[in-house]
């Protein structure tokens, strides 16, 4: 009985789902008079408008006056931050009222996107250099040119730029990517006793 009475009298624990779901990296709404940038329809891939906060509804929702590049001013109500989770549940509000962000964040976002694009480009170039060229007449034995590559690789050892040196010596449009592809196909021929295939092509 006492336990039941204690349960009844215990204060209810109230949780605000909105506060729990709010990501920590979303800034609080700025104060009245503060400058912000405003994205029409919440599209961060376009250049934002300058805007001024005219009312602070709560910690994450504001009313603002936008200033378009043509000089037109327009009020926007109930505007939330560009990363606010409510946009996923209510895209119509995002499309109607747009979204705000702190001044300077748009430029940081563009710089970050540009750096990521450059990094992906660099990785793609490096990956392309690793792609092996597979001939349609692939066999377990090297042909004459491949044997020459192997012989030169044995002479040069693991020196830096070995593939480029071999390609230059062979000429005829040979590339270091092609040389590396061949050497990866026949790693067992690069060390130890020279095989008959390679020795037979020696001039």
LUMNU-553950 format. One line per field, with one value per residue (C-alpha): residue number from 1; residue in three letters; x, y, z. Coordinates in steps of 0.05 Angstrom, whole numbers, always signed. Layout:
nr c(NUM; ...)
rest c(ALA; ...)
c1 c(X; ...)
c2 c(Y; ...)
c3 c(Z; ...)
END
This chain:
nr c(1; 2; 3; 4; 5; 6; 7; 8; 9; 10; 11; 12; 13; 14; 15; 16; 17; 18; 19; 20; 21; 22; 23; 24; 25; 26; 27; 28; 29; 30; 31; 32; 33; 34; 35; 36; 37; 38; 39; 40; 41; 42; 43; 44; 45; 46; 47; 48; 49; 50; 51; 52; 53; 54; 55; 56; 57; 58; 59; 60; 61; 62; 63; 64; 65; 66; 67; 68; 69; 70; 71; 72; 73; 74; 75; 76; 77; 78; 79; 80; 81; 82; 83; 84; 85; 86; 87; 88; 89; 90; 91; 92; 93; 94; 95; 96; 97; 98; 99; 100; 101; 102; 103; 104; 105; 106; 107; 108; 109; 110; 111; 112; 113; 114; 115; 116; 117; 118; 119; 120; 121; 122; 123; 124; 125; 126; 127; 128; 129; 130; 131; 132; 133; 134; 135; 136; 137; 138; 139; 140; 141; 142; 143; 144; 145; 146; 147; 148; 149; 150; 151; 152; 153; 154; 155; 156; 157; 158; 159; 160; 161; 162; 163; 164; 165; 166; 167; 168; 169; 170; 171; 172; 173; 174; 175; 176; 177; 178; 179; 180; 181; 182; 183; 184; 185; 186; 187; 188; 189; 190; 191; 192; 193; 194; 195; 196; 197; 198; 199; 200; 201; 202; 203)
rest c(UNK; UNK; UNK; UNK; UNK; UNK; UNK; UNK; UNK; UNK; UNK; UNK; UNK; UNK; UNK; UNK; UNK; UNK; UNK; UNK; UNK; UNK; UNK; UNK; UNK; UNK; UNK; UNK; UNK; UNK; UNK; UNK; UNK; UNK; UNK; UNK; UNK; UNK; UNK; UNK; UNK; UNK; UNK; UNK; UNK; UNK; UNK; UNK; UNK; UNK; UNK; UNK; UNK; UNK; UNK; UNK; UNK; UNK; UNK; UNK; UNK; UNK; UNK; UNK; UNK; UNK; UNK; UNK; UNK; UNK; UNK; UNK; UNK; UNK; UNK; UNK; UNK; UNK; UNK; UNK; UNK; UNK; UNK; UNK; UNK; UNK; UNK; UNK; UNK; UNK; UNK; UNK; UNK; UNK; UNK; UNK; UNK; UNK; UNK; UNK; UNK; UNK; UNK; UNK; UNK; UNK; UNK; UNK; UNK; UNK; UNK; UNK; UNK; UNK; UNK; UNK; UNK; UNK; UNK; UNK; UNK; UNK; UNK; UNK; UNK; UNK; UNK; UNK; UNK; UNK; UNK; UNK; UNK; UNK; UNK; UNK; UNK; UNK; UNK; UNK; UNK; UNK; UNK; UNK; UNK; UNK; UNK; UNK; UNK; UNK; UNK; UNK; UNK; UNK; UNK; UNK; UNK; UNK; UNK; UNK; UNK; UNK; UNK; UNK; UNK; UNK; UNK; UNK; UNK; UNK; UNK; UNK; UNK; UNK; UNK; UNK; UNK; UNK; UNK; UNK; UNK; UNK; UNK; UNK; UNK; UNK; UNK; UNK; UNK; UNK; UNK; UNK; UNK; UNK; UNK; UNK; UNK; UNK; UNK; UNK; UNK; UNK; UNK)
c1 c(+0; +55; +92; +28; +17; +89; +81; +18; +48; +114; +121; +112; +174; +161; +205; +206; +216; +234; +291; +318; +315; +349; +421; +473; +506; +445; +454; +402; +360; +394; +366; +323; +365; +419; +439; +431; +429; +366; +359; +296; +262; +319; +364; +436; +463; +443; +468; +430; +397; +417; +365; +351; +317; +253; +224; +248; +192; +232; +302; +300; +248; +251; +215; +260; +261; +298; +336; +341; +397; +347; +333; +265; +249; +200; +179; +187; +152; +170; +238; +282; +355; +377; +395; +333; +304; +232; +248; +245; +176; +149; +181; +123; +143; +215; +192; +145; +189; +259; +314; +365; +438; +492; +531; +594; +571; +551; +622; +651; +603; +625; +699; +687; +649; +704; +758; +719; +710; +785; +800; +752; +784; +854; +832; +799; +864; +904; +855; +857; +933; +924; +877; +910; +907; +885; +899; +848; +904; +923; +968; +1012; +1075; +1101; +1108; +1170; +1156; +1133; +1196; +1237; +1200; +1214; +1288; +1296; +1259; +1308; +1366; +1338; +1315; +1267; +1294; +1246; +1213; +1230; +1166; +1176; +1249; +1228; +1173; +1223; +1273; +1222; +1191; +1136; +1084; +1095; +1069; +1089; +1018; +1026; +1094; +1066; +1009; +1057; +1102; +1042; +1023; +1091; +1118; +1149; +1195; +1225; +1269; +1306; +1335; +1317; +1264; +1271; +1217; +1255; +1324; +1303; +1284; +1351; +1392)
c2 c(+0; +48; +32; +45; +111; +132; +117; +158; +218; +216; +277; +261; +266; +310; +303; +350; +307; +369; +386; +315; +310; +377; +367; +403; +435; +476; +548; +584; +634; +703; +764; +819; +864; +812; +801; +731; +700; +671; +614; +615; +547; +526; +511; +518; +506; +576; +644; +668; +735; +783; +788; +820; +788; +826; +777; +717; +667; +619; +590; +562; +601; +673; +724; +764; +814; +791; +836; +808; +827; +872; +910; +881; +871; +817; +789; +715; +683; +622; +613; +557; +541; +505; +442; +440; +369; +395; +407; +332; +326; +391; +406; +451; +500; +500; +513; +569; +606; +584; +576; +620; +611; +650; +701; +670; +598; +597; +614; +561; +510; +527; +522; +455; +428; +452; +419; +354; +356; +366; +308; +262; +283; +268; +200; +184; +201; +158; +101; +106; +98; +33; +1; -56; -62; -132; -155; -197; -247; -252; -311; -337; -324; -255; -236; -204; -133; -157; -198; -137; -98; -153; -157; -81; -83; -135; -91; -28; -62; -24; +45; +104; +118; +48; +42; +110; +93; +27; +61; +113; +60; +20; +81; +71; +106; +60; +87; +74; +51; -5; -23; -27; -71; -120; -122; -136; -194; -227; -211; -280; -263; -201; -238; -303; -341; -311; -353; -382; -336; -273; -301; -322; -250; -221; -192)
c3 c(+0; +19; -45; -85; -50; -62; -136; -140; -104; -142; -188; -261; -303; -364; -425; -483; -545; -586; -540; -540; -616; -628; -653; -611; -671; -689; -663; -622; -658; -662; -628; -657; -701; -715; -788; -817; -886; -914; -965; -1008; -1002; -956; -1016; -991; -1061; -1083; -1060; -998; -987; -932; -877; -810; -751; -732; -681; -641; -634; -591; -587; -657; -696; -720; -764; -810; -866; -928; -976; -1046; -1094; -1130; -1065; -1051; -978; -956; -888; -874; -814; -772; -805; -776; -784; -848; -809; -766; -762; -771; -845; -858; -826; -855; -923; -942; -887; -912; -983; -962; -911; -929; -877; -841; -825; -789; -830; -858; -854; -927; -948; -901; -931; -1002; -983; -949; -1009; -1056; -1013; -1011; -1087; -1097; -1049; -1087; -1153; -1125; -1100; -1167; -1203; -1156; -1162; -1238; -1235; -1197; -1247; -1281; -1357; -1375; -1446; -1483; -1497; -1424; -1410; -1354; -1395; -1414; -1486; -1516; -1492; -1423; -1416; -1432; -1378; -1328; -1347; -1340; -1273; -1247; -1269; -1237; -1173; -1128; -1147; -1146; -1213; -1239; -1280; -1313; -1329; -1361; -1402; -1426; -1448; -1485; -1518; -1571; -1528; -1468; -1402; -1331; -1315; -1367; -1338; -1268; -1292; -1323; -1261; -1217; -1263; -1257; -1188; -1182; -1241; -1210; -1160; -1157; -1216; -1283; -1319; -1388; -1415; -1393; -1408; -1477; -1495; -1472; -1528)
END
